[in-house]
Amino acid sequence: MTPTETVLANSNASAEVVTAGGRRISLREIHALDRLRLFKAAGPVLAQNQPWLGMAALAWCVTAIDGVPVPTPGNEAQIEALIARLGDDGTEAVATWLDAEADAAERGFAPGN
């Protein structure tokens, strides 16, 4: 695999988690450009609100719920609507996945390897 193919494959890497209620949530890692776009969508005030931004980042990772594609939110209302759609069990499942990803990155490998 070429370096370009590796970067593209990693940027499109995804995972699926199952919530306590049985919903399947497809996820992707967010990177620098994603975070920049998240700040823009949040606006200048909410981009400085760390608790709000942390919840928004959970929604930003979601690409599908039960196989139905979810567009990336573009503003505060869309972010909040997706958080509402995910609910407590959905945000908890996404947060657990993100924690595992962060732990794996610290150790230098992906979960399951």
N, C-alpha and C positions, 0 to 999 in steps of 0.2 A: 504494500500500500504506500502510495506517495505521501509526502508531508501534507499536501493540500487535501488529499482524500481523508487523511487522518483527522485534520482539523474539521472538515465538513461532517465526517461521521460523528465526531465528538459534539459538534454544535447541534446535531440533530438527535443526540442520544435521548432516549426516553425510557420511562418506567411506568409501571402500573401498580397502583395500590388498591386494596379493597377496604372500604370503611367498615366500621362495626355494624352498620346497617345493611351491608352487602353491596353498596354501589362500587363500581369500578371507576377509578379516576386515573386518567393518563396524564403523565407529568413530563416535564423537560427541565433540564438545568437552566438557570438563568446566568448570563454572562455580563460583561461590562456594558455592552450596548443595551442589553435588556434593562439593566439597572438605570441607565441614563433615561431610557424611555419611560420607565416606571416613575422616576422623579418628575419628568415632564407631565405625565398623566395625573400625578398627584397634585401638582401645582406647588407654588413656592411655600405656602404655609404648611401643608400636610407633608411635604418632602422633608421637613425638619421635625416632624412628629414621629419619633422612633417607634412607639407602640403601633400606631396606625400603619406606618410603612412596613413594619414586620408582618402584619396581617395581610397587607396588600401584596407583599412578595409571595405569600402562600398562594394567593389567587393567580398571580402572574405565571406561576409554574404550570398551571392546569391547561391541558390541551384538549381534553375530552372527558365527558362524564357519561358512563355507560355506553361508550362507543359513539356518542354524539359529539362532534367537534365543538370546541368552545373557542371563539375568537379572543385574541388578546385584548384586554380592556384598554380603552383609549382615554378614559377620564375618570374622575372620582365616582360618579354615579355608576358607571359600569363596573368598577372595581368593587364597590359596595354591593352591587346586585350579585356579582359572582360569589362574594363572601357569604351572602345570604343563601344563595343556592347551595353552596358547599355545606353550610351548617357546622355545628360543633364537631360531628364525627368526621366530616370531610376535611376541615381545617386541621384536626388532630392527626389524621392519616397523612396529610401532606407534610405537616411539621415533623412527624416521625421519620418520613422518608428523607427530608432535608437534613435532619440531624445525622442520619446514617451516612448520607453523602458527605457531609462535612467531616465526620469522624474518619471515613475512608480516605478522604483527600489528605487529612493530616498524617495518615499512615502510609500514603502513597499508592493506594490501590482502590479499585471500585468495589462496592459491596458484592459479596458472593464470589469474589476471587480468592 
